[in-house]
Every structure is written in C-alpha cells, then in structure tokens.
C-alpha cells in the first residue's frame, strides 16, 4: 500500500510516496511538538518519516489507518 503526499493541500501531482508495506507507525512524544507520529521500517537503510496531524483525534486516526493499510 502507498501513501502519497503533496506540496500543498489541494495539490494535483504528488510530491512523493511512502511505501506502507512492512512499516511501523507510532505516536512520537517530542518536546514542544504536538500530534506527531512516525513511520519507520525494520530495515535500517530505509527512510524514517515524522508527520504531524492537526489534532489529537486526527493523529490517532492517521496512526490507525496506516496500521490497517500496511
């Protein structure tokens, strides 16, 4: 499964894609940063992503959706 991301909301062409197969998605607890979650992989040479949601409920919804999609 894939997660496409865009430069701006309403963008037509994706700026990139995140492969969700085999990923781990967890809430990140970062000082002075709220609603962050991360996408990581078992293999160390793969990129790590830090993403931010608009609210606590959005953050939980994103994490749940990514966990189901992987």
GUVOKE-889012 format. One record per residue (C-alpha): x, y, z; residue in one letter; residue number from 1. Coordinates in Angstrom, 1 decimal, decimal comma, always signed. Layout:
BEGIN
<r><X>X</X><Y>Y</Y><Z>Z</Z><rest>A</rest><nr>NUM</nr></r>
...
***
This chain:
BEGIN
<r><X>+0,0</X><Y>+0,0</Y><Z>+0,0</Z><rest>X</rest><nr>1</nr></r>
<r><X>+1,1</X><Y>+3,6</Y><Z>-0,7</Z><rest>X</rest><nr>2</nr></r>
<r><X>+0,6</X><Y>+6,9</Y><Z>+0,9</Z><rest>X</rest><nr>3</nr></r>
<r><X>+1,0</X><Y>+9,9</Y><Z>-1,4</Z><rest>X</rest><nr>4</nr></r>
<r><X>+1,9</X><Y>+13,3</Y><Z>-0,1</Z><rest>X</rest><nr>5</nr></r>
<r><X>+1,6</X><Y>+16,7</Y><Z>-1,8</Z><rest>X</rest><nr>6</nr></r>
<r><X>+3,4</X><Y>+20,1</Y><Z>-1,6</Z><rest>X</rest><nr>7</nr></r>
<r><X>+0,1</X><Y>+21,9</Y><Z>-0,6</Z><rest>X</rest><nr>8</nr></r>
<r><X>-3,4</X><Y>+21,0</Y><Z>+0,2</Z><rest>X</rest><nr>9</nr></r>
<r><X>-5,4</X><Y>+20,5</Y><Z>-3,0</Z><rest>X</rest><nr>10</nr></r>
<r><X>-2,3</X><Y>+19,7</Y><Z>-5,0</Z><rest>X</rest><nr>11</nr></r>
<r><X>-2,8</X><Y>+17,7</Y><Z>-8,2</Z><rest>X</rest><nr>12</nr></r>
<r><X>+0,5</X><Y>+16,0</Y><Z>-8,5</Z><rest>X</rest><nr>13</nr></r>
<r><X>+2,0</X><Y>+14,1</Y><Z>-5,6</Z><rest>X</rest><nr>14</nr></r>
<r><X>+5,4</X><Y>+15,3</Y><Z>-4,3</Z><rest>X</rest><nr>15</nr></r>
<r><X>+6,3</X><Y>+11,8</Y><Z>-3,2</Z><rest>X</rest><nr>16</nr></r>
<r><X>+5,1</X><Y>+8,5</Y><Z>-2,0</Z><rest>X</rest><nr>17</nr></r>
<r><X>+5,6</X><Y>+6,5</Y><Z>+1,2</Z><rest>X</rest><nr>18</nr></r>
<r><X>+5,6</X><Y>+2,7</Y><Z>+1,0</Z><rest>X</rest><nr>19</nr></r>
<r><X>+3,5</X><Y>+1,4</Y><Z>+3,8</Z><rest>X</rest><nr>20</nr></r>
<r><X>+4,2</X><Y>-2,4</Y><Z>+3,4</Z><rest>X</rest><nr>21</nr></r>
<r><X>+6,1</X><Y>-3,6</Y><Z>+6,4</Z><rest>X</rest><nr>22</nr></r>
<r><X>+6,2</X><Y>-0,2</Y><Z>+8,2</Z><rest>X</rest><nr>23</nr></r>
<r><X>+5,6</X><Y>+0,6</Y><Z>+11,8</Z><rest>X</rest><nr>24</nr></r>
<r><X>+3,6</X><Y>+3,6</Y><Z>+12,8</Z><rest>X</rest><nr>25</nr></r>
<r><X>+3,8</X><Y>+5,0</Y><Z>+16,3</Z><rest>X</rest><nr>26</nr></r>
<r><X>+2,9</X><Y>+8,2</Y><Z>+18,1</Z><rest>X</rest><nr>27</nr></r>
<r><X>+6,0</X><Y>+10,4</Y><Z>+18,7</Z><rest>X</rest><nr>28</nr></r>
<r><X>+6,4</X><Y>+12,2</Y><Z>+22,0</Z><rest>X</rest><nr>29</nr></r>
<r><X>+8,5</X><Y>+15,3</Y><Z>+21,2</Z><rest>X</rest><nr>30</nr></r>
<r><X>+9,1</X><Y>+18,3</Y><Z>+23,4</Z><rest>X</rest><nr>31</nr></r>
<r><X>+7,1</X><Y>+21,3</Y><Z>+22,2</Z><rest>X</rest><nr>32</nr></r>
<r><X>+5,8</X><Y>+19,3</Y><Z>+19,2</Z><rest>X</rest><nr>33</nr></r>
<r><X>+2,2</X><Y>+18,1</Y><Z>+19,4</Z><rest>X</rest><nr>34</nr></r>
<r><X>+0,3</X><Y>+15,5</Y><Z>+17,3</Z><rest>X</rest><nr>35</nr></r>
<r><X>+3,4</X><Y>+14,0</Y><Z>+15,7</Z><rest>X</rest><nr>36</nr></r>
<r><X>+3,6</X><Y>+10,4</Y><Z>+14,6</Z><rest>X</rest><nr>37</nr></r>
<r><X>+6,4</X><Y>+8,4</Y><Z>+12,8</Z><rest>X</rest><nr>38</nr></r>
<r><X>+6,6</X><Y>+5,8</Y><Z>+10,1</Z><rest>X</rest><nr>39</nr></r>
<r><X>+9,7</X><Y>+3,6</Y><Z>+10,4</Z><rest>X</rest><nr>40</nr></r>
<r><X>+10,9</X><Y>+0,3</Y><Z>+8,9</Z><rest>X</rest><nr>41</nr></r>
<r><X>+12,7</X><Y>-2,8</Y><Z>+10,3</Z><rest>X</rest><nr>42</nr></r>
<r><X>+15,5</X><Y>-2,3</Y><Z>+7,7</Z><rest>X</rest><nr>43</nr></r>
<r><X>+17,8</X><Y>+0,5</Y><Z>+8,9</Z><rest>X</rest><nr>44</nr></r>
<r><X>+18,7</X><Y>+1,8</Y><Z>+5,5</Z><rest>X</rest><nr>45</nr></r>
<r><X>+15,1</X><Y>+2,9</Y><Z>+4,8</Z><rest>X</rest><nr>46</nr></r>
<r><X>+13,9</X><Y>+6,4</Y><Z>+5,4</Z><rest>X</rest><nr>47</nr></r>
<r><X>+12,1</X><Y>+7,4</Y><Z>+8,6</Z><rest>X</rest><nr>48</nr></r>
<r><X>+9,2</X><Y>+9,8</Y><Z>+8,4</Z><rest>X</rest><nr>49</nr></r>
<r><X>+7,9</X><Y>+12,3</Y><Z>+11,0</Z><rest>X</rest><nr>50</nr></r>
<r><X>+4,4</X><Y>+13,6</Y><Z>+10,3</Z><rest>X</rest><nr>51</nr></r>
<r><X>+2,1</X><Y>+15,9</Y><Z>+12,1</Z><rest>X</rest><nr>52</nr></r>
<r><X>-1,7</X><Y>+15,9</Y><Z>+12,4</Z><rest>X</rest><nr>53</nr></r>
<r><X>-4,0</X><Y>+18,8</Y><Z>+13,1</Z><rest>X</rest><nr>54</nr></r>
<r><X>-5,4</X><Y>+17,4</Y><Z>+16,3</Z><rest>X</rest><nr>55</nr></r>
<r><X>-5,2</X><Y>+14,6</Y><Z>+18,8</Z><rest>X</rest><nr>56</nr></r>
<r><X>-8,1</X><Y>+12,8</Y><Z>+17,2</Z><rest>X</rest><nr>57</nr></r>
<r><X>-6,6</X><Y>+13,2</Y><Z>+13,7</Z><rest>X</rest><nr>58</nr></r>
<r><X>-3,3</X><Y>+11,9</Y><Z>+14,9</Z><rest>X</rest><nr>59</nr></r>
<r><X>-4,9</X><Y>+8,7</Y><Z>+16,3</Z><rest>X</rest><nr>60</nr></r>
<r><X>-7,0</X><Y>+8,3</Y><Z>+13,1</Z><rest>X</rest><nr>61</nr></r>
<r><X>-3,8</X><Y>+8,6</Y><Z>+10,9</Z><rest>X</rest><nr>62</nr></r>
<r><X>-2,0</X><Y>+6,0</Y><Z>+13,0</Z><rest>X</rest><nr>63</nr></r>
<r><X>-4,9</X><Y>+3,6</Y><Z>+13,0</Z><rest>X</rest><nr>64</nr></r>
<r><X>-5,4</X><Y>+4,0</Y><Z>+9,2</Z><rest>X</rest><nr>65</nr></r>
<r><X>-1,7</X><Y>+3,4</Y><Z>+8,4</Z><rest>X</rest><nr>66</nr></r>
<r><X>-1,6</X><Y>+0,4</Y><Z>+10,7</Z><rest>X</rest><nr>67</nr></r>
<r><X>-4,6</X><Y>-1,1</Y><Z>+8,9</Z><rest>X</rest><nr>68</nr></r>
<r><X>-3,1</X><Y>-0,3</Y><Z>+5,4</Z><rest>X</rest><nr>69</nr></r>
<r><X>+0,3</X><Y>-1,8</Y><Z>+6,0</Z><rest>X</rest><nr>70</nr></r>
***
